[in-house]
Amino acid sequence: MAKTHQENDPVKNTTPQISPQILSLCHSSTDPWGIKDLDSRYLYGNSAYFELLNLPARFDIEGLLDDEIPHPIHQFANDFREQDRQVQQSLKNISALDIHPYGRRKECQPYVFDKYPFYDQNGNCVGTIFHAKKLRFYSPMSCVQGKLPSSLLLSPPSGLFTRKELDVVFYTLQSFSAKRIAKKLNLAHRTIENRLQDIYRKSDVNSSSAFKDFCQAKGFDKYVPVRLLSPSSSIISDVVDYDCGEKE
């Protein structure tokens, strides 16, 4: 049976080593926040984190490990623990891309978890603190065009295409050939070609470039079929800056 807080506000039942300022920041945020000790036991989780994991509002998370949380993330407890160790040993933050069935609908969604060393008042690392945000879509072309980043869509922006066609649309936008899509979906090459013809007809286009422009205008370039997502947790590699200046 789930443990519950004595108070409705989870902030009131936290350890004294967490400063009021940090608690206030996390508690007032609409983004998920959490704090763990050196053994990866939870010291705190805000209400947004509880909602993300579809936990009861009064769930008592303090002292629990990830493998004790009643949510599918418990299967990735070892990965989370290794990530925590990396942060604590390097004293540097990391970012992890986590795809799990989040929220009340329990649909696989991509979130970026930024994890930082958590220090006490004496400057000693006593654990990790993390902040989660839904993955934002920001393509190189969006940067060039000055467009703002947007969230990935887990529901199609319109009912123009069928469920099976949407799978083909997704892989086509990733520049997969019809042959490669057929292999990915375990279908005949001819079946994919026929679906592409139907997709082009519905979009009123006759080329892949025109289709990509159509999808960008209608929002299909941001759509990811939920059924193609698999639960995972992986550290995102740091972006390396290169000197890309044009040569004379």
PyMOL commands that set and color helices and strands:
alter all, ss='L'
color gray80, all
select helices_A, chain A and resi 10-13+20-28+47-52+66-68+72-90+140-145+163-173+178-185+189-203+208-218+220-222+226-228
alter helices_A, ss='H'
color red, helices_A
select strands_A, chain A and resi 33-37+42-45+94-102+107-119+125-134+136-137+150-151+232-235
alter strands_A, ss='S'
color yellow, strands_A
deselect
rebuild
show_as cartoon
